[in-house]
Amino acid sequence: MAARYDALLVLSFGGPEGPDDVMPFLENVLRGRNVPQARLREVAGHYHRFGGRSPLNDQCRALVAALRDELERHGPRLPVYWGNRNWKPFLADTLRQMADDGVSRSLAFVSSAFGSYSGCRQYLEDVSLARAALGARAPAVDKLRRFSNHPGYVEPLVERVAAALERVPEPGRGAARLVFSAHSIPCAQAASSPYLDELRETASLVASALGRAEWNLVYQSRSGPPGQPWLEPDILDHLRAAAAEGARDVVVAPIGFVSDHMEVLYDLDFEARGRALELGLNLVRAATVGTHPRFVRMVRELVEERLAGEPVRAHLGSRGAAPDACPPDCCPPPARGGGRPA
């Protein structure tokens, strides 16, 4: 029998709302990790370059508003709440509000499409900690499955990348490099999670839908110790190699991110674009899915799937749909000092 639910929780990473929030936010992100102050100040500079405000919270507000409208129009008519891991509204505060409102059991949509420690298991740990802090009246929270190969994620990506390719001037459009980008993680974490396989499948599905036989998967936002192996190639290194091989146009699609938050704005629109200019490359960045109507509908479909007694799980590709619950040995926590710093 399917469980009954009385709310939907949107769970995200969080971001500072102004300059005074930047350092406290980063300290929350980095709590318990041995990160040098120099690195902390460096990352803070990324936010201050954009006025000390992350776009992520506004993007979450837009998604919550779109989901409320979607559920009101099509059902199920569940109230939609929003909580963050690292900044206001903090998850613990949101769960307290849900309990005050009489919510006893909620589904949770995590704004991360791919399986990894920071993209999946850590959110489950955050939920457990927040529920423990609230005590017996804390609502139960069940995470919706990952959606990296769901048609509602892949189809908007195809549309976004197609629009980016249209911005490449003819006659170079057909020869433009298609590059998919995602957050780099330590190689040890990648080896114990479905992260790489899911990324490769999503990239392949998007490229195939566009009739593109050749594409590259690259990584960005690496921030671990120099001696710790992280996924490569870094996008800046890839751009240099592409220029050396004679490329003139590069379309970058940040498929590892669902919205245009700081790591997209800084690492791609500022840093990668600057490198491309130095190399004489025309870099066109595809938009993320954001609040694309098909993506919003996908979240509703994931809710309906869980509410059904024997759900039909929509997916593309050969890997099948992600499970409702990760295996116990999947995406283990990193060793002390590792993981995603910011």
C-alpha positions as CSV (number, residue, x, y, z in Angstrom):
1,M,0.0,0.0,0.0
2,A,1.2,3.5,-0.8
3,A,1.8,5.9,2.1
4,R,-0.4,8.9,2.5
5,Y,1.3,12.3,2.4
6,D,0.1,15.8,3.4
7,A,2.8,18.1,2.1
8,L,5.7,18.5,-0.4
9,L,9.0,19.9,0.8
10,V,11.5,21.5,-1.6
11,L,14.9,20.9,-0.2
12,S,17.9,22.9,-1.6
13,F,21.5,24.0,-0.8
14,G,20.8,27.6,0.2
15,G,22.7,30.8,-0.5
16,P,23.4,34.2,1.0
17,E,20.9,36.9,0.5
18,G,23.3,39.8,1.0
19,P,27.0,40.7,1.7
20,D,26.6,40.2,5.5
21,D,25.4,36.7,4.9
22,V,28.3,35.5,2.8
23,M,30.8,34.5,5.5
24,P,28.2,32.9,7.9
25,F,26.8,31.0,5.0
26,L,30.2,29.7,4.0
27,E,31.0,28.7,7.5
28,N,27.8,26.6,7.6
29,V,28.8,25.0,4.3
30,L,32.3,24.2,5.6
31,R,31.6,23.3,9.2
32,G,33.7,20.3,10.3
33,R,36.1,20.6,7.4
34,N,39.7,21.6,7.4
35,V,39.5,24.4,4.8
36,P,42.1,27.1,4.8
37,Q,41.0,30.7,5.5
38,A,42.5,31.7,2.1
39,R,40.1,29.4,0.3
40,L,37.2,30.7,2.3
41,R,38.0,34.3,1.4
42,E,38.5,33.2,-2.3
43,V,35.0,31.7,-2.4
44,A,33.5,34.7,-0.6
45,G,34.9,36.8,-3.4
46,H,32.9,34.9,-5.9
47,Y,29.7,36.0,-4.1
48,H,30.8,39.5,-3.6
49,R,31.5,39.9,-7.3
50,F,27.8,39.5,-7.7
51,G,26.8,41.8,-4.9
52,G,27.1,39.3,-2.1
53,R,23.8,37.6,-3.1
54,S,23.3,34.1,-4.4
55,P,20.6,33.8,-7.0
56,L,19.7,30.3,-5.7
57,N,17.2,31.4,-3.1
58,D,15.2,33.5,-5.6
59,Q,15.3,30.5,-8.0
60,C,13.9,28.3,-5.2
61,R,11.1,30.8,-4.5
62,A,10.2,30.8,-8.2
63,L,10.2,26.9,-8.3
64,V,8.0,26.8,-5.1
65,A,5.6,29.3,-6.6
66,A,5.4,27.3,-9.9
67,L,4.9,24.0,-8.0
68,R,2.1,25.5,-5.9
69,D,0.4,26.6,-9.1
70,E,1.0,23.2,-10.7
71,L,-0.5,21.2,-7.8
72,E,-3.4,23.6,-7.4
73,R,-4.3,23.2,-11.1
74,H,-3.7,19.5,-11.5
75,G,-3.4,18.0,-8.0
76,P,-2.6,16.5,-5.7
77,R,-3.4,19.6,-3.7
78,L,-0.5,19.4,-1.2
79,P,0.9,22.5,0.5
80,V,4.5,23.2,-0.7
81,Y,7.2,24.1,1.9
82,W,10.8,25.1,1.3
83,G,13.9,24.4,3.4
84,N,17.7,24.8,2.9
85,R,20.7,22.9,4.1
86,N,23.0,25.9,4.6
87,W,20.9,29.1,4.8
88,K,17.5,30.6,5.6
89,P,15.0,29.1,5.5
90,F,16.9,26.4,7.4
91,L,15.5,22.9,7.1
92,A,15.0,22.6,10.9
93,D,12.9,25.8,10.9
94,T,10.8,24.6,8.0
95,L,10.1,21.3,9.7
96,R,9.1,23.1,12.8
97,Q,6.6,25.2,10.8
98,M,5.3,22.1,9.1
99,A,4.7,20.4,12.5
100,D,2.9,23.6,13.7
101,D,0.7,23.4,10.6
102,G,-0.2,19.8,11.4
103,V,1.9,18.1,8.7
104,S,2.7,14.5,9.7
105,R,4.2,13.0,6.6
106,S,5.9,14.8,3.7
107,L,7.5,14.1,0.4
108,A,10.7,15.9,-0.3
109,F,12.0,17.1,-3.7
110,V,15.8,17.6,-3.6
111,S,17.1,20.0,-6.2
112,S,19.9,17.6,-7.3
113,A,19.4,15.2,-10.2
114,F,22.4,13.0,-9.7
115,G,23.5,10.5,-7.1
116,S,26.5,11.4,-5.0
117,Y,27.2,12.0,-1.3
118,S,26.5,15.8,-1.5
119,G,23.7,15.5,-4.0
120,C,21.7,12.8,-2.3
121,R,22.8,11.1,0.9
122,Q,23.8,14.3,2.7
123,Y,20.3,15.6,2.3
124,L,19.0,12.5,3.9
125,E,21.4,13.1,6.8
126,D,20.3,16.7,7.1
127,V,16.6,15.5,7.3
128,S,17.5,13.0,10.0
129,L,19.4,15.7,12.1
130,A,16.5,18.2,11.7
131,R,13.9,15.7,12.7
132,A,15.9,14.6,15.7
133,A,16.3,18.2,16.8
134,L,12.5,18.7,16.6
135,G,11.7,15.5,18.5
136,A,8.6,13.4,18.5
137,R,6.4,15.9,16.7
138,A,8.7,16.1,13.7
139,P,7.0,15.1,10.4
140,A,8.2,12.1,8.6
141,V,10.0,13.0,5.3
142,D,10.4,10.7,2.4
143,K,12.7,11.8,-0.5
144,L,11.5,11.5,-4.0
145,R,13.7,9.6,-6.4
146,R,16.5,11.1,-8.5
147,F,15.5,12.2,-11.9
148,S,18.6,12.4,-14.1
149,N,17.0,10.4,-16.9
150,H,13.4,11.4,-16.4
151,P,11.8,12.8,-19.6
152,G,10.9,15.9,-17.6
153,Y,14.5,16.7,-17.0
154,V,16.0,15.5,-20.3
155,E,13.4,17.2,-22.6
156,P,14.0,20.7,-21.1
157,L,17.7,20.2,-21.4
158,V,17.4,19.3,-25.0
159,E,15.4,22.5,-25.6
160,R,17.9,24.7,-23.7
161,V,20.9,23.2,-25.6
162,A,19.1,23.5,-28.9
163,A,18.5,27.2,-28.2
164,A,22.2,27.7,-27.3
165,L,23.2,26.0,-30.6
166,E,21.0,28.4,-32.5
167,R,23.1,31.3,-31.1
168,V,26.2,29.9,-32.8
169,P,26.6,31.8,-36.1
170,E,26.4,29.8,-39.3
171,P,28.4,28.2,-40.9
172,G,30.2,27.2,-37.7
173,R,27.2,25.8,-35.9
174,G,27.6,22.2,-37.2
175,A,31.2,22.1,-36.1
176,A,30.6,23.7,-32.6
177,R,31.9,21.7,-29.7
178,L,29.1,20.4,-27.4
179,V,30.4,20.3,-23.9
180,F,28.4,19.1,-20.9
181,S,29.5,20.4,-17.5
182,A,28.9,19.2,-13.9
183,H,30.3,19.8,-10.5
184,S,33.6,17.9,-9.9
185,I,33.7,15.6,-6.9
186,P,36.5,13.5,-5.4
187,C,37.2,10.4,-7.5
188,A,36.7,8.2,-4.4
189,Q,33.2,9.6,-4.0
190,A,32.5,9.1,-7.7
191,A,33.6,5.4,-7.5
192,S,31.1,4.7,-4.7
193,S,28.1,6.4,-6.3
194,P,26.1,6.4,-9.6
195,Y,27.3,10.0,-10.3
196,L,29.4,9.3,-13.4
197,D,27.1,6.8,-15.0
198,E,24.1,9.1,-14.5
199,L,25.9,12.1,-15.9
200,R,27.1,10.2,-19.0
201,E,23.6,8.8,-19.6
202,T,22.0,12.3,-19.4
203,A,24.6,13.8,-21.7
204,S,24.2,11.0,-24.2
205,L,20.4,11.3,-24.1
206,V,20.5,15.1,-24.8
207,A,23.2,14.8,-27.5
208,S,21.3,11.9,-29.2
209,A,18.0,13.9,-29.2
210,L,19.9,16.8,-31.0
211,G,21.6,14.4,-33.5
212,R,25.0,15.1,-32.1
213,A,27.3,12.1,-32.2
214,E,30.3,13.9,-30.6
215,W,30.3,15.5,-27.2
216,N,32.4,15.9,-24.1
217,L,31.8,15.7,-20.4
218,V,33.8,18.1,-18.3
219,Y,33.8,19.3,-14.7
220,Q,33.9,22.6,-12.8
221,S,34.1,24.0,-9.3
222,R,36.9,21.8,-8.1
223,S,38.0,22.9,-4.6
224,G,39.6,20.0,-2.8
225,P,43.3,19.7,-1.7
226,P,45.7,19.7,-4.6
227,G,46.8,16.1,-3.8
228,Q,43.3,14.7,-3.7
229,P,42.2,13.3,-7.1
230,W,39.0,14.9,-8.4
231,L,37.0,14.2,-11.6
232,E,38.7,15.7,-14.7
233,P,39.0,17.3,-17.2
234,D,38.3,20.8,-15.7
235,I,36.4,23.0,-18.1
236,L,39.2,25.5,-18.3
237,D,41.7,22.9,-19.3
238,H,39.2,21.5,-21.8
239,L,38.8,24.9,-23.4
240,R,42.5,25.3,-23.8
241,A,42.7,21.9,-25.5
242,A,39.8,22.7,-27.7
243,A,41.4,25.9,-28.9
244,A,44.7,24.0,-29.6
245,E,42.7,21.5,-31.7
246,G,41.3,24.3,-33.8
247,A,37.8,24.7,-32.3
248,R,36.1,28.1,-32.8
249,D,32.7,27.7,-31.1
250,V,31.9,25.9,-27.9
251,V,28.4,25.3,-26.5
252,V,28.5,24.6,-22.7
253,A,25.5,22.9,-21.1
254,P,25.6,22.8,-17.3
255,I,23.5,19.6,-17.0
256,G,24.8,19.0,-13.5
257,F,22.8,22.0,-12.1
258,V,19.1,22.6,-12.2
259,S,19.3,26.4,-11.9
260,D,21.6,29.2,-12.8
261,H,23.1,29.6,-9.3
262,M,26.5,31.0,-8.3
263,E,28.6,28.1,-9.5
264,V,27.1,28.6,-13.0
265,L,27.4,32.3,-13.0
266,Y,30.9,32.5,-11.6
267,D,32.6,29.3,-12.9
268,L,31.0,29.4,-16.4
269,D,29.7,32.9,-17.2
270,F,32.7,34.7,-15.6
271,E,35.7,32.3,-15.4
272,A,35.2,30.0,-18.4
273,R,33.9,32.8,-20.6
274,G,37.0,34.8,-19.7
275,R,39.3,31.9,-20.6
276,A,37.4,31.5,-23.9
277,L,38.0,35.1,-24.8
278,E,41.7,34.7,-24.1
279,L,41.8,31.7,-26.4
280,G,39.7,33.3,-29.1
281,L,36.8,30.9,-28.6
282,N,33.2,31.8,-28.9
283,L,31.5,30.3,-25.8
284,V,27.8,30.0,-25.7
285,R,26.3,28.8,-22.4
286,A,23.0,26.9,-22.4
287,A,20.5,27.8,-19.7
288,T,19.6,25.3,-17.0
289,V,16.1,23.9,-16.6
290,G,15.0,26.4,-13.9
291,T,11.2,26.6,-13.9
292,H,10.7,25.2,-17.3
293,P,7.0,24.0,-17.4
294,R,8.0,20.4,-18.3
295,F,10.4,20.3,-15.3
296,V,7.7,21.6,-12.9
297,R,5.3,19.0,-14.3
298,M,8.0,16.4,-13.7
299,V,8.0,17.1,-10.0
300,R,4.2,16.7,-9.9
301,E,4.7,13.4,-11.8
302,L,7.2,12.2,-9.2
303,V,4.7,13.0,-6.5
304,E,1.9,11.1,-8.3
305,E,4.3,8.2,-8.9
306,R,5.0,7.9,-5.2
307,L,1.3,8.2,-4.3
308,A,0.4,5.3,-6.7
309,G,0.2,1.8,-5.3
310,E,2.2,0.3,-8.1
311,P,3.8,3.3,-9.9
312,V,5.0,3.3,-13.5
313,R,8.3,5.0,-13.4
314,A,9.0,7.3,-16.3
315,H,12.6,7.2,-17.6
316,L,14.7,7.4,-20.7
317,G,17.8,5.3,-21.6
318,S,18.8,1.8,-20.5
319,R,19.7,2.4,-16.8
320,G,16.2,2.4,-15.6
321,A,14.6,4.6,-13.0
322,A,16.5,5.5,-9.8
323,P,15.2,3.7,-6.7
324,D,13.0,5.4,-4.1
325,A,15.7,4.7,-1.5
326,C,19.4,4.4,-2.1
327,P,21.1,1.2,-1.2
328,P,22.7,1.3,2.3
329,D,26.3,1.2,0.8
330,C,25.6,3.9,-1.8
331,C,27.2,7.4,-1.7
332,P,29.1,7.0,1.6
333,P,30.2,10.1,3.4
334,P,33.7,11.4,2.5
335,A,36.7,11.2,4.8
336,R,37.2,14.1,7.1
337,G,38.2,17.2,5.2
338,G,36.9,16.0,1.8
339,G,33.7,16.7,-0.1
340,R,32.2,19.7,-1.7
341,P,33.5,22.9,0.0
342,A,31.1,25.4,-1.6
